[in-house]
């Protein structure tokens, strides 16, 4: 009889978290942990920025899906600035980057919330990479300090010049997004910590 009512440690842990359905401790921890990886030395354009946005959008609940990834960026940007030579942490271009970042959050919420398969994760990740490439390079071309002529040929040249960076961005996004969703699936299956985000 006692064996029938005994709870495994993972069941008890899951029950504790179910009392606070608005908080996703595993998703929160993975989101913050991935954001902190930005502070570790890494190759150019190989950081978990878009992955933090996609994963946070998919797995954090309600307003947390937007605020937690954004705060992670706001906090780590000035730290990176000091670590990497003191460049300005925030400029007018930061608004462009953060806008693209929030689009990735929305993509995560729209398409990756409910047990997404590998094909969907890859597709949405690539969509996030493409929108970042298109959105962030356009103001670089439009800027008065642009190296490219303000005509169609200059715009094409700007995007072509950015292709090597885009390739590293795609590899980074696929790697870190896959890592985050895999870690979440394995840990959540092991400890049964969290319901699906809503």
MODELLER restraints for C-alpha pairs under 7 A, 6 or more apart:
rsr = mdl.restraints
at = mdl.atoms
rsr.add(forms.Gaussian(group=physical.xy_distance, feature=features.Distance(at['CA:10:A'], at['CA:191:A']), mean=4.94, stdev=0.5))
rsr.add(forms.Gaussian(group=physical.xy_distance, feature=features.Distance(at['CA:10:A'], at['CA:192:A']), mean=6.67, stdev=0.5))
rsr.add(forms.Gaussian(group=physical.xy_distance, feature=features.Distance(at['CA:13:A'], at['CA:193:A']), mean=6.93, stdev=0.5))
rsr.add(forms.Gaussian(group=physical.xy_distance, feature=features.Distance(at['CA:14:A'], at['CA:191:A']), mean=6.76, stdev=0.5))
rsr.add(forms.Gaussian(group=physical.xy_distance, feature=features.Distance(at['CA:14:A'], at['CA:192:A']), mean=5.45, stdev=0.5))
rsr.add(forms.Gaussian(group=physical.xy_distance, feature=features.Distance(at['CA:14:A'], at['CA:193:A']), mean=4.66, stdev=0.5))
rsr.add(forms.Gaussian(group=physical.xy_distance, feature=features.Distance(at['CA:17:A'], at['CA:193:A']), mean=6.41, stdev=0.5))
rsr.add(forms.Gaussian(group=physical.xy_distance, feature=features.Distance(at['CA:22:A'], at['CA:61:A']), mean=6.39, stdev=0.5))
rsr.add(forms.Gaussian(group=physical.xy_distance, feature=features.Distance(at['CA:24:A'], at['CA:60:A']), mean=6.19, stdev=0.5))
rsr.add(forms.Gaussian(group=physical.xy_distance, feature=features.Distance(at['CA:24:A'], at['CA:194:A']), mean=6.26, stdev=0.5))
rsr.add(forms.Gaussian(group=physical.xy_distance, feature=features.Distance(at['CA:27:A'], at['CA:59:A']), mean=5.87, stdev=0.5))
rsr.add(forms.Gaussian(group=physical.xy_distance, feature=features.Distance(at['CA:27:A'], at['CA:60:A']), mean=6.13, stdev=0.5))
rsr.add(forms.Gaussian(group=physical.xy_distance, feature=features.Distance(at['CA:28:A'], at['CA:60:A']), mean=6.88, stdev=0.5))
rsr.add(forms.Gaussian(group=physical.xy_distance, feature=features.Distance(at['CA:30:A'], at['CA:180:A']), mean=6.94, stdev=0.5))
rsr.add(forms.Gaussian(group=physical.xy_distance, feature=features.Distance(at['CA:31:A'], at['CA:52:A']), mean=5.70, stdev=0.5))
rsr.add(forms.Gaussian(group=physical.xy_distance, feature=features.Distance(at['CA:31:A'], at['CA:56:A']), mean=6.04, stdev=0.5))
rsr.add(forms.Gaussian(group=physical.xy_distance, feature=features.Distance(at['CA:31:A'], at['CA:69:A']), mean=6.94, stdev=0.5))
rsr.add(forms.Gaussian(group=physical.xy_distance, feature=features.Distance(at['CA:32:A'], at['CA:72:A']), mean=6.52, stdev=0.5))
rsr.add(forms.Gaussian(group=physical.xy_distance, feature=features.Distance(at['CA:34:A'], at['CA:48:A']), mean=6.32, stdev=0.5))
rsr.add(forms.Gaussian(group=physical.xy_distance, feature=features.Distance(at['CA:34:A'], at['CA:52:A']), mean=6.41, stdev=0.5))
rsr.add(forms.Gaussian(group=physical.xy_distance, feature=features.Distance(at['CA:35:A'], at['CA:48:A']), mean=6.64, stdev=0.5))
rsr.add(forms.Gaussian(group=physical.xy_distance, feature=features.Distance(at['CA:35:A'], at['CA:49:A']), mean=6.89, stdev=0.5))
rsr.add(forms.Gaussian(group=physical.xy_distance, feature=features.Distance(at['CA:35:A'], at['CA:52:A']), mean=6.40, stdev=0.5))
rsr.add(forms.Gaussian(group=physical.xy_distance, feature=features.Distance(at['CA:35:A'], at['CA:72:A']), mean=6.06, stdev=0.5))
rsr.add(forms.Gaussian(group=physical.xy_distance, feature=features.Distance(at['CA:38:A'], at['CA:47:A']), mean=5.75, stdev=0.5))
rsr.add(forms.Gaussian(group=physical.xy_distance, feature=features.Distance(at['CA:38:A'], at['CA:48:A']), mean=6.70, stdev=0.5))
rsr.add(forms.Gaussian(group=physical.xy_distance, feature=features.Distance(at['CA:39:A'], at['CA:80:A']), mean=6.01, stdev=0.5))
rsr.add(forms.Gaussian(group=physical.xy_distance, feature=features.Distance(at['CA:45:A'], at['CA:165:A']), mean=6.30, stdev=0.5))
rsr.add(forms.Gaussian(group=physical.xy_distance, feature=features.Distance(at['CA:45:A'], at['CA:168:A']), mean=5.76, stdev=0.5))
rsr.add(forms.Gaussian(group=physical.xy_distance, feature=features.Distance(at['CA:45:A'], at['CA:169:A']), mean=5.33, stdev=0.5))
rsr.add(forms.Gaussian(group=physical.xy_distance, feature=features.Distance(at['CA:46:A'], at['CA:168:A']), mean=6.04, stdev=0.5))
rsr.add(forms.Gaussian(group=physical.xy_distance, feature=features.Distance(at['CA:46:A'], at['CA:169:A']), mean=5.93, stdev=0.5))
rsr.add(forms.Gaussian(group=physical.xy_distance, feature=features.Distance(at['CA:46:A'], at['CA:172:A']), mean=4.83, stdev=0.5))
rsr.add(forms.Gaussian(group=physical.xy_distance, feature=features.Distance(at['CA:47:A'], at['CA:172:A']), mean=6.13, stdev=0.5))
rsr.add(forms.Gaussian(group=physical.xy_distance, feature=features.Distance(at['CA:48:A'], at['CA:172:A']), mean=6.69, stdev=0.5))
rsr.add(forms.Gaussian(group=physical.xy_distance, feature=features.Distance(at['CA:48:A'], at['CA:173:A']), mean=6.48, stdev=0.5))
rsr.add(forms.Gaussian(group=physical.xy_distance, feature=features.Distance(at['CA:48:A'], at['CA:176:A']), mean=5.66, stdev=0.5))
rsr.add(forms.Gaussian(group=physical.xy_distance, feature=features.Distance(at['CA:50:A'], at['CA:101:A']), mean=6.32, stdev=0.5))
rsr.add(forms.Gaussian(group=physical.xy_distance, feature=features.Distance(at['CA:50:A'], at['CA:104:A']), mean=6.46, stdev=0.5))
rsr.add(forms.Gaussian(group=physical.xy_distance, feature=features.Distance(at['CA:50:A'], at['CA:173:A']), mean=6.24, stdev=0.5))
rsr.add(forms.Gaussian(group=physical.xy_distance, feature=features.Distance(at['CA:51:A'], at['CA:173:A']), mean=5.66, stdev=0.5))
rsr.add(forms.Gaussian(group=physical.xy_distance, feature=features.Distance(at['CA:51:A'], at['CA:176:A']), mean=5.82, stdev=0.5))
rsr.add(forms.Gaussian(group=physical.xy_distance, feature=features.Distance(at['CA:51:A'], at['CA:177:A']), mean=4.74, stdev=0.5))
rsr.add(forms.Gaussian(group=physical.xy_distance, feature=features.Distance(at['CA:52:A'], at['CA:69:A']), mean=6.33, stdev=0.5))
rsr.add(forms.Gaussian(group=physical.xy_distance, feature=features.Distance(at['CA:53:A'], at['CA:69:A']), mean=5.90, stdev=0.5))
rsr.add(forms.Gaussian(group=physical.xy_distance, feature=features.Distance(at['CA:53:A'], at['CA:101:A']), mean=6.17, stdev=0.5))
rsr.add(forms.Gaussian(group=physical.xy_distance, feature=features.Distance(at['CA:53:A'], at['CA:102:A']), mean=6.89, stdev=0.5))
rsr.add(forms.Gaussian(group=physical.xy_distance, feature=features.Distance(at['CA:53:A'], at['CA:104:A']), mean=5.48, stdev=0.5))
rsr.add(forms.Gaussian(group=physical.xy_distance, feature=features.Distance(at['CA:53:A'], at['CA:105:A']), mean=4.63, stdev=0.5))
rsr.add(forms.Gaussian(group=physical.xy_distance, feature=features.Distance(at['CA:54:A'], at['CA:104:A']), mean=5.32, stdev=0.5))
rsr.add(forms.Gaussian(group=physical.xy_distance, feature=features.Distance(at['CA:54:A'], at['CA:105:A']), mean=5.01, stdev=0.5))
rsr.add(forms.Gaussian(group=physical.xy_distance, feature=features.Distance(at['CA:54:A'], at['CA:107:A']), mean=6.58, stdev=0.5))
rsr.add(forms.Gaussian(group=physical.xy_distance, feature=features.Distance(at['CA:54:A'], at['CA:108:A']), mean=4.39, stdev=0.5))
rsr.add(forms.Gaussian(group=physical.xy_distance, feature=features.Distance(at['CA:55:A'], at['CA:108:A']), mean=6.31, stdev=0.5))
rsr.add(forms.Gaussian(group=physical.xy_distance, feature=features.Distance(at['CA:55:A'], at['CA:177:A']), mean=6.92, stdev=0.5))
rsr.add(forms.Gaussian(group=physical.xy_distance, feature=features.Distance(at['CA:55:A'], at['CA:180:A']), mean=6.97, stdev=0.5))
rsr.add(forms.Gaussian(group=physical.xy_distance, feature=features.Distance(at['CA:56:A'], at['CA:65:A']), mean=5.22, stdev=0.5))
rsr.add(forms.Gaussian(group=physical.xy_distance, feature=features.Distance(at['CA:56:A'], at['CA:69:A']), mean=6.23, stdev=0.5))
rsr.add(forms.Gaussian(group=physical.xy_distance, feature=features.Distance(at['CA:56:A'], at['CA:105:A']), mean=6.67, stdev=0.5))
rsr.add(forms.Gaussian(group=physical.xy_distance, feature=features.Distance(at['CA:57:A'], at['CA:65:A']), mean=4.63, stdev=0.5))
rsr.add(forms.Gaussian(group=physical.xy_distance, feature=features.Distance(at['CA:57:A'], at['CA:66:A']), mean=6.62, stdev=0.5))
rsr.add(forms.Gaussian(group=physical.xy_distance, feature=features.Distance(at['CA:57:A'], at['CA:105:A']), mean=4.35, stdev=0.5))
rsr.add(forms.Gaussian(group=physical.xy_distance, feature=features.Distance(at['CA:57:A'], at['CA:106:A']), mean=6.22, stdev=0.5))
rsr.add(forms.Gaussian(group=physical.xy_distance, feature=features.Distance(at['CA:57:A'], at['CA:108:A']), mean=4.60, stdev=0.5))
rsr.add(forms.Gaussian(group=physical.xy_distance, feature=features.Distance(at['CA:57:A'], at['CA:109:A']), mean=4.74, stdev=0.5))
rsr.add(forms.Gaussian(group=physical.xy_distance, feature=features.Distance(at['CA:58:A'], at['CA:108:A']), mean=4.50, stdev=0.5))
rsr.add(forms.Gaussian(group=physical.xy_distance, feature=features.Distance(at['CA:58:A'], at['CA:109:A']), mean=4.61, stdev=0.5))
rsr.add(forms.Gaussian(group=physical.xy_distance, feature=features.Distance(at['CA:58:A'], at['CA:112:A']), mean=5.20, stdev=0.5))
rsr.add(forms.Gaussian(group=physical.xy_distance, feature=features.Distance(at['CA:58:A'], at['CA:113:A']), mean=4.39, stdev=0.5))
rsr.add(forms.Gaussian(group=physical.xy_distance, feature=features.Distance(at['CA:58:A'], at['CA:197:A']), mean=6.87, stdev=0.5))
rsr.add(forms.Gaussian(group=physical.xy_distance, feature=features.Distance(at['CA:59:A'], at['CA:113:A']), mean=6.21, stdev=0.5))
rsr.add(forms.Gaussian(group=physical.xy_distance, feature=features.Distance(at['CA:59:A'], at['CA:196:A']), mean=6.93, stdev=0.5))
rsr.add(forms.Gaussian(group=physical.xy_distance, feature=features.Distance(at['CA:59:A'], at['CA:197:A']), mean=5.13, stdev=0.5))
rsr.add(forms.Gaussian(group=physical.xy_distance, feature=features.Distance(at['CA:60:A'], at['CA:197:A']), mean=5.67, stdev=0.5))
rsr.add(forms.Gaussian(group=physical.xy_distance, feature=features.Distance(at['CA:61:A'], at['CA:197:A']), mean=4.92, stdev=0.5))
rsr.add(forms.Gaussian(group=physical.xy_distance, feature=features.Distance(at['CA:61:A'], at['CA:198:A']), mean=5.44, stdev=0.5))
rsr.add(forms.Gaussian(group=physical.xy_distance, feature=features.Distance(at['CA:62:A'], at['CA:198:A']), mean=6.43, stdev=0.5))
rsr.add(forms.Gaussian(group=physical.xy_distance, feature=features.Distance(at['CA:66:A'], at['CA:105:A']), mean=6.59, stdev=0.5))
rsr.add(forms.Gaussian(group=physical.xy_distance, feature=features.Distance(at['CA:77:A'], at['CA:89:A']), mean=5.61, stdev=0.5))
rsr.add(forms.Gaussian(group=physical.xy_distance, feature=features.Distance(at['CA:78:A'], at['CA:89:A']), mean=4.81, stdev=0.5))
rsr.add(forms.Gaussian(group=physical.xy_distance, feature=features.Distance(at['CA:81:A'], at['CA:87:A']), mean=5.34, stdev=0.5))
rsr.add(forms.Gaussian(group=physical.xy_distance, feature=features.Distance(at['CA:81:A'], at['CA:88:A']), mean=6.44, stdev=0.5))
rsr.add(forms.Gaussian(group=physical.xy_distance, feature=features.Distance(at['CA:81:A'], at['CA:89:A']), mean=5.41, stdev=0.5))
rsr.add(forms.Gaussian(group=physical.xy_distance, feature=features.Distance(at['CA:96:A'], at['CA:136:A']), mean=6.33, stdev=0.5))
rsr.add(forms.Gaussian(group=physical.xy_distance, feature=features.Distance(at['CA:97:A'], at['CA:136:A']), mean=6.38, stdev=0.5))
rsr.add(forms.Gaussian(group=physical.xy_distance, feature=features.Distance(at['CA:100:A'], at['CA:132:A']), mean=5.65, stdev=0.5))
rsr.add(forms.Gaussian(group=physical.xy_distance, feature=features.Distance(at['CA:100:A'], at['CA:135:A']), mean=6.75, stdev=0.5))
rsr.add(forms.Gaussian(group=physical.xy_distance, feature=features.Distance(at['CA:104:A'], at['CA:128:A']), mean=5.59, stdev=0.5))
rsr.add(forms.Gaussian(group=physical.xy_distance, feature=features.Distance(at['CA:107:A'], at['CA:124:A']), mean=7.00, stdev=0.5))
rsr.add(forms.Gaussian(group=physical.xy_distance, feature=features.Distance(at['CA:112:A'], at['CA:121:A']), mean=6.83, stdev=0.5))
rsr.add(forms.Gaussian(group=physical.xy_distance, feature=features.Distance(at['CA:113:A'], at['CA:197:A']), mean=6.39, stdev=0.5))
rsr.add(forms.Gaussian(group=physical.xy_distance, feature=features.Distance(at['CA:114:A'], at['CA:196:A']), mean=6.64, stdev=0.5))
rsr.add(forms.Gaussian(group=physical.xy_distance, feature=features.Distance(at['CA:122:A'], at['CA:174:A']), mean=6.76, stdev=0.5))
rsr.add(forms.Gaussian(group=physical.xy_distance, feature=features.Distance(at['CA:125:A'], at['CA:173:A']), mean=6.49, stdev=0.5))
rsr.add(forms.Gaussian(group=physical.xy_distance, feature=features.Distance(at['CA:125:A'], at['CA:174:A']), mean=6.41, stdev=0.5))
rsr.add(forms.Gaussian(group=physical.xy_distance, feature=features.Distance(at['CA:126:A'], at['CA:170:A']), mean=6.71, stdev=0.5))
rsr.add(forms.Gaussian(group=physical.xy_distance, feature=features.Distance(at['CA:129:A'], at['CA:169:A']), mean=6.71, stdev=0.5))
rsr.add(forms.Gaussian(group=physical.xy_distance, feature=features.Distance(at['CA:129:A'], at['CA:170:A']), mean=5.84, stdev=0.5))
rsr.add(forms.Gaussian(group=physical.xy_distance, feature=features.Distance(at['CA:133:A'], at['CA:166:A']), mean=6.41, stdev=0.5))
rsr.add(forms.Gaussian(group=physical.xy_distance, feature=features.Distance(at['CA:137:A'], at['CA:159:A']), mean=6.69, stdev=0.5))
rsr.add(forms.Gaussian(group=physical.xy_distance, feature=features.Distance(at['CA:140:A'], at['CA:146:A']), mean=6.15, stdev=0.5))
rsr.add(forms.Gaussian(group=physical.xy_distance, feature=features.Distance(at['CA:141:A'], at['CA:148:A']), mean=6.26, stdev=0.5))
rsr.add(forms.Gaussian(group=physical.xy_distance, feature=features.Distance(at['CA:141:A'], at['CA:155:A']), mean=6.24, stdev=0.5))
rsr.add(forms.Gaussian(group=physical.xy_distance, feature=features.Distance(at['CA:141:A'], at['CA:158:A']), mean=6.24, stdev=0.5))
rsr.add(forms.Gaussian(group=physical.xy_distance, feature=features.Distance(at['CA:142:A'], at['CA:150:A']), mean=6.80, stdev=0.5))
rsr.add(forms.Gaussian(group=physical.xy_distance, feature=features.Distance(at['CA:148:A'], at['CA:154:A']), mean=4.86, stdev=0.5))
rsr.add(forms.Gaussian(group=physical.xy_distance, feature=features.Distance(at['CA:148:A'], at['CA:158:A']), mean=6.45, stdev=0.5))
rsr.add(forms.Gaussian(group=physical.xy_distance, feature=features.Distance(at['CA:188:A'], at['CA:194:A']), mean=6.58, stdev=0.5))
